[in-house]
Amino acid sequence: MKLIENIPCFGDPVFPEALKQLDNARATGAERLALMADHHVGYGVPIGGVVAYRHRISPSGIGYDIACGNKAVRLDVDAKKVKAKINPIMDEIQKKISFGVGRANNEDVDHELFDDEAWKMPVLKSRKDKARAQLGTVGSGNHYVDIFEDEEGRIWIGVHFGSRGLGHGIAESYMEIAKAQGQINEGITWLSTEKYEGQDYLEAMRIGGEYAYAGRDWVCAKVAKILGGKIVEEIHNHHNFAWKETHDGQEYWVVRKGATPAFPGQRGFVGGSMGDNSVILEGVDSETSRQSLYSTVHGAGRVMSRSHAKGKKSQPGAVSKEDMHKWVKRMGVSLRGADVDEAPHVYKRLHRVLEHHSETVKVIHTLKPLGVAMAGGDTFDPYKD
């Protein structure tokens, strides 16, 4: 970890554009900042950025995909049987789980969260029917459903997605409110948590978080049923969210955009890429952990943009589909969907990224991918991060 401009920064190199975005956040009233090793430039606030306010909240800091997060569950199934049938299993996952932008679930899904009084808020009420229809859908971009085997030969399911169109609508609404009040700096909007607009945003964000949790719960349970197993262990974390926390005796609203909470003893699931191992990790206490506001990575982090990977009309892409499929074949992964902008080539290697956080987390399990399902390459999504 390095202190750069009084900001704890993890990783090598530390990208100056991402650091500049955090400096912009400081100008919006943020009092504490940190940058994780998987960081890269994001919308307003960098992916991998941690931003803490005392009496403010940043809708753009949390971003459009409110409560995007990871869930991993361990099953009581025979790994040999799963590996022997991994191709038909992945076919069934692709058939039964809805991937893509704007998709509704193939099944009617109800949930007690829809009984919450907060749905009477105008920003939520107008989006309730769409949210109900989308519950349990995965979306596109870097969102996935994976099947893993750990170092002890046990099977895990891992998923990564957030609050879908609901979160996007909440974010858009409150960003516009902040802009109308002139509370914006270099794309970073903020609201006072001591005024009703900020308080309403926090309540809507809470519902977005519960919605994301419910969606990931549903998908994991559905995939467990496809595999014919029972869930015996669960690990579930948000990123793209804000929590009220106390650090060094002071209360803050801590915004983690593409960063995972990692308090001592708290476990998290962190994905690599479609062709790399993922991990279950656990936070540890240290001075470095305290400086990072008990935060860690949410993934491996990109090394090239989507347009660079895919190319443009006047410029060929840096990664071909042949390259992508060679990599996943070498790793023995059964892949469904995806495109070259999510190929392993566009990501850092997770084990190298985690070396920068060795004082803040420890790896509990290493998960080798057996099957990966994502939205197809023909799906457009401007808010994939």
C-alpha positions in Angstrom: 0.0 0.0 0.0 1.2 3.5 -0.9 0.0 6.9 0.4 -0.4 9.1 -2.6 -1.8 12.6 -1.9 -2.8 11.2 1.5 -4.9 8.5 -0.2 -4.2 4.8 0.6 -3.6 3.3 -2.8 -3.2 -0.4 -3.5 -1.9 -2.0 -6.7 0.9 -1.4 -9.2 0.6 0.7 -11.2 -1.7 3.1 -9.5 -3.6 4.6 -12.5 -3.4 8.5 -12.3 -6.8 8.9 -13.9 -8.5 6.9 -11.2 -6.5 8.7 -8.5 -7.7 12.0 -10.1 -11.3 10.9 -9.8 -10.8 10.2 -6.1 -9.3 13.7 -5.7 -12.4 15.0 -7.4 -14.5 13.2 -4.8 -12.5 14.9 -2.0 -13.7 18.2 -3.5 -17.3 17.1 -2.9 -16.7 16.8 0.8 -15.3 13.3 1.1 -13.1 13.2 4.2 -11.5 9.8 3.8 -10.6 7.9 0.6 -8.9 4.7 -0.5 -8.2 3.0 -3.8 -8.2 -0.8 -4.2 -5.8 -2.8 -6.3 -8.4 -3.7 -8.9 -9.1 -0.1 -9.7 -9.8 1.5 -13.0 -11.6 4.6 -14.2 -15.4 4.6 -13.6 -18.3 7.0 -14.0 -17.4 9.9 -11.7 -15.8 7.7 -9.0 -13.3 5.0 -10.0 -14.1 1.4 -9.8 -12.3 0.2 -6.7 -12.8 3.6 -5.0 -13.8 4.0 -1.3 -15.2 7.4 -0.4 -16.4 8.4 3.1 -18.6 11.4 3.9 -19.9 12.5 7.3 -23.1 14.2 6.3 -23.3 13.6 2.6 -24.0 10.7 0.2 -23.0 10.4 -3.5 -25.5 8.8 -5.9 -22.9 8.8 -8.7 -20.3 7.4 -6.3 -22.5 4.4 -5.7 -23.4 4.4 -9.4 -26.1 3.1 -11.6 -25.9 -0.6 -10.6 -26.9 0.0 -6.9 -25.9 -3.0 -4.7 -24.1 -4.9 -7.5 -22.5 -7.7 -5.5 -21.2 -11.3 -5.3 -22.7 -14.3 -3.8 -21.1 -17.8 -3.5 -22.8 -20.9 -2.1 -21.3 -24.3 -1.4 -23.4 -27.4 -2.3 -23.5 -31.0 -0.9 -23.1 -32.5 -4.4 -20.6 -35.0 -5.8 -18.0 -33.0 -7.7 -17.2 -35.9 -10.0 -20.9 -36.1 -11.1 -21.0 -32.4 -11.7 -17.8 -32.4 -13.8 -19.0 -35.3 -15.9 -22.2 -33.4 -16.7 -20.9 -29.9 -16.8 -21.9 -29.2 -20.5 -25.6 -30.2 -20.1 -25.6 -28.4 -16.7 -24.4 -25.1 -18.3 -27.0 -25.6 -21.1 -29.7 -25.8 -18.5 -28.4 -22.8 -16.6 -28.4 -20.7 -19.8 -32.0 -21.9 -20.5 -33.4 -21.4 -17.0 -31.7 -18.1 -16.0 -32.4 -14.9 -17.8 -29.3 -13.0 -19.1 -29.2 -9.7 -20.9 -30.4 -6.1 -20.7 -34.0 -5.3 -19.9 -34.9 -9.0 -19.5 -37.8 -10.2 -17.5 -37.6 -13.4 -15.6 -39.0 -16.5 -17.4 -40.7 -17.4 -14.1 -43.0 -15.3 -11.9 -41.0 -14.5 -8.7 -42.6 -12.9 -5.7 -40.8 -11.8 -2.5 -41.7 -10.4 0.8 -39.5 -7.3 0.1 -42.3 -6.0 -2.2 -44.4 -5.6 1.0 -42.0 -2.9 2.3 -43.7 0.4 3.0 -40.8 2.1 1.1 -42.3 1.1 -2.2 -44.9 3.9 -1.7 -42.1 6.4 -2.5 -42.7 7.8 -6.0 -39.2 6.8 -7.2 -39.9 3.2 -6.2 -43.7 3.0 -6.8 -43.3 3.8 -10.5 -40.7 1.0 -10.9 -42.2 -1.7 -8.8 -43.9 -3.7 -11.5 -40.7 -3.7 -13.6 -38.6 -4.7 -10.6 -40.9 -7.5 -9.8 -40.7 -8.8 -13.4 -36.9 -8.5 -13.4 -36.2 -10.2 -10.0 -33.8 -13.0 -10.5 -32.4 -11.9 -13.9 -28.7 -11.5 -14.2 -28.1 -8.8 -16.9 -25.1 -8.4 -19.1 -21.5 -7.1 -19.1 -19.3 -8.6 -16.4 -22.3 -10.3 -14.7 -22.3 -14.1 -14.5 -23.3 -17.4 -13.1 -20.3 -19.7 -12.4 -19.8 -23.3 -11.2 -16.6 -23.9 -9.3 -14.6 -26.6 -7.6 -12.6 -25.7 -4.5 -9.2 -27.2 -3.3 -11.1 -29.8 -1.3 -13.1 -31.0 -4.3 -16.3 -29.3 -3.2 -18.8 -27.6 -5.6 -19.6 -23.9 -5.4 -22.0 -21.6 -7.3 -20.9 -18.0 -7.7 -23.0 -15.1 -9.1 -22.3 -11.5 -9.8 -25.0 -8.9 -10.5 -27.0 -6.1 -8.9 -30.3 -4.3 -8.8 -31.0 -4.3 -12.5 -33.3 -1.6 -13.9 -34.5 -0.6 -10.4 -31.1 0.5 -9.3 -30.5 2.3 -12.6 -33.7 4.2 -12.2 -33.1 5.2 -8.6 -29.6 6.4 -9.5 -30.7 8.4 -12.5 -33.5 10.1 -10.5 -31.3 11.3 -7.6 -28.4 12.3 -9.8 -30.8 14.6 -11.6 -31.9 16.1 -8.2 -28.3 16.7 -7.2 -27.5 18.3 -10.5 -30.5 20.6 -10.3 -29.2 21.8 -6.9 -25.8 22.4 -8.4 -24.3 19.6 -6.2 -21.9 18.1 -8.8 -18.2 18.2 -9.4 -16.5 16.5 -12.4 -19.4 14.1 -12.7 -19.7 13.3 -9.0 -23.0 14.2 -7.5 -23.9 14.5 -3.8 -26.8 15.0 -1.5 -26.9 16.1 2.1 -28.0 13.2 4.5 -29.4 15.9 6.8 -32.0 16.9 4.2 -35.0 14.9 2.9 -33.5 14.4 -0.6 -30.5 12.6 0.8 -32.6 10.7 3.3 -34.9 9.6 0.5 -32.0 8.4 -1.6 -30.7 6.3 1.3 -34.1 4.7 1.8 -34.4 3.9 -2.0 -30.8 2.6 -1.9 -31.7 0.3 0.9 -34.5 -1.2 -1.1 -32.1 -1.5 -4.1 -29.8 -3.5 -1.8 -32.5 -5.8 -0.5 -33.7 -6.3 -4.1 -30.2 -7.3 -5.3 -29.8 -9.7 -2.4 -33.1 -11.3 -3.2 -32.2 -11.7 -6.8 -28.9 -13.4 -6.1 -30.6 -15.6 -3.5 -33.1 -16.7 -6.1 -30.5 -17.4 -8.8 -28.3 -19.4 -6.4 -31.3 -21.5 -5.2 -32.4 -22.1 -8.8 -28.9 -23.2 -10.0 -28.6 -25.4 -6.9 -31.8 -27.1 -7.9 -30.4 -27.7 -11.4 -27.3 -29.3 -9.9 -29.5 -31.4 -7.5 -27.8 -30.2 -4.4 -28.6 -28.4 -1.1 -26.9 -25.2 -0.1 -24.7 -25.8 3.0 -22.7 -22.5 3.1 -23.4 -19.0 1.9 -21.2 -15.9 1.4 -22.8 -12.7 0.2 -21.5 -9.2 -0.2 -22.5 -5.9 -1.9 -20.2 -3.5 -3.6 -21.6 -0.3 -5.2 -23.3 0.6 -1.9 -23.0 2.8 1.1 -22.9 1.8 4.8 -23.0 3.9 7.9 -19.8 2.9 9.8 -17.6 4.2 12.6 -13.9 4.6 11.9 -11.5 6.0 14.4 -14.4 7.2 16.6 -16.1 9.1 13.7 -19.3 8.1 11.9 -19.2 8.1 8.1 -21.3 7.1 5.2 -18.8 4.8 3.4 -19.3 4.5 -0.3 -17.7 1.5 -1.9 -17.8 1.5 -5.6 -16.5 -1.8 -6.9 -15.0 -2.5 -3.5 -16.0 -5.1 -0.9 -16.3 -4.7 2.8 -13.7 -6.7 4.6 -14.0 -6.3 8.4 -12.0 -8.7 10.6 -13.6 -12.1 10.2 -16.0 -11.0 7.4 -15.9 -13.3 4.4 -16.3 -12.3 0.8 -16.4 -14.0 -2.6 -14.2 -12.3 -5.3 -14.3 -13.4 -8.9 -11.3 -13.5 -11.2 -12.4 -13.8 -14.9 -14.0 -16.5 -17.0 -10.6 -18.2 -17.3 -9.1 -17.7 -13.9 -9.5 -18.9 -10.3 -11.8 -17.0 -7.9 -11.5 -16.9 -4.1 -13.3 -16.9 -0.8 -11.4 -14.4 1.4 -11.7 -13.1 4.9 -10.8 -9.7 6.4 -8.1 -9.4 9.0 -7.3 -6.5 11.4 -4.2 -4.4 10.7 -3.2 -0.8 10.4 -3.4 -1.1 6.6 -7.0 -2.5 7.0 -7.9 0.5 9.1 -6.5 2.9 6.5 -8.5 1.2 3.8 -11.7 1.5 5.9 -11.8 -2.3 6.0 -12.2 -2.6 2.2 -10.9 -4.9 -0.4 -11.2 -5.7 -4.1 -14.4 -6.9 -5.8 -12.7 -8.6 -8.7 -9.4 -8.7 -10.7 -9.8 -5.3 -12.4 -9.6 -4.4 -16.1 -6.4 -3.7 -18.0 -8.1 -2.6 -21.2 -11.3 -0.9 -22.2 -14.2 -2.8 -23.8 -13.7 -0.8 -27.1 -10.0 -1.7 -27.1 -10.8 -5.3 -26.7 -13.6 -5.5 -29.3 -12.2 -2.9 -31.7 -14.0 -0.3 -33.8 -14.7 0.0 -37.5 -11.4 1.7 -38.1 -9.4 -0.4 -35.6 -9.2 -4.2 -35.0 -9.8 -5.5 -31.5 -7.0 -6.5 -29.3 -8.6 -9.8 -28.4 -10.2 -12.3 -30.8 -12.9 -14.8 -30.1 -10.4 -17.5 -31.0 -8.0 -16.1 -28.3 -10.8 -16.1 -25.7 -11.9 -19.7 -26.5 -8.4 -21.0 -26.5 -7.9 -19.6 -23.0 -11.1 -21.0 -21.5 -10.5 -24.4 -23.2 -7.0 -24.6 -21.7 -8.6 -23.9 -18.3 -11.2 -26.6 -18.9 -14.1 -24.2 -18.6 -17.5 -24.8 -20.2 -18.5 -21.3 -21.5 -21.9 -20.0 -22.4 -22.4 -16.5 -23.8 -19.8 -13.8 -23.2 -17.8 -11.8 -25.7 -14.2 -10.6 -26.0 -14.7 -7.6 -23.8 -15.0 -10.0 -20.9 -12.2 -12.3 -22.0 -9.4 -13.2 -19.5 -7.0 -11.1 -21.5 -8.8 -7.8 -20.5 -8.3 -8.5 -16.7 -5.5 -8.5 -14.3 -4.6 -11.8 -12.7 -6.5 -12.0 -9.4 -3.8 -13.7 -7.3 -1.4 -10.9 -8.3 -4.0 -8.3 -7.3 -4.6 -9.9 -4.0 -0.9 -9.8 -3.2 -1.3 -6.0 -2.7 -3.9 -6.7 -0.1 -2.0 -9.4 1.9 -2.1 -7.3 5.1 -5.9 -6.8 4.9 -7.3 -10.2 3.8 -6.5 -13.8 3.8 -7.6 -16.4 1.2 -9.8 -19.1 2.7 -10.7 -21.1 -0.5 -9.5 -21.1 -4.1 -12.2 -21.8 -6.6 -11.4 -23.3 -10.0 -14.0 -22.5 -12.7 -15.8 -25.4 -14.3 -18.6 -23.6 -16.1 -19.3 -19.9 -16.8 -22.6 -18.4 -18.1 -22.9 -14.7 -19.2 -25.0 -12.6 -21.6 -24.1 -13.0 -25.2 -21.9 -10.7 -27.2 -24.8 -9.2 -29.0 -26.1 -7.5 -25.8 -25.5 -3.8 -25.5 -25.3 -2.3 -22.0 -23.8 1.2 -21.4 -23.6 0.6 -17.6 -21.7 -2.7 -17.4 -19.5 -1.7 -14.5 
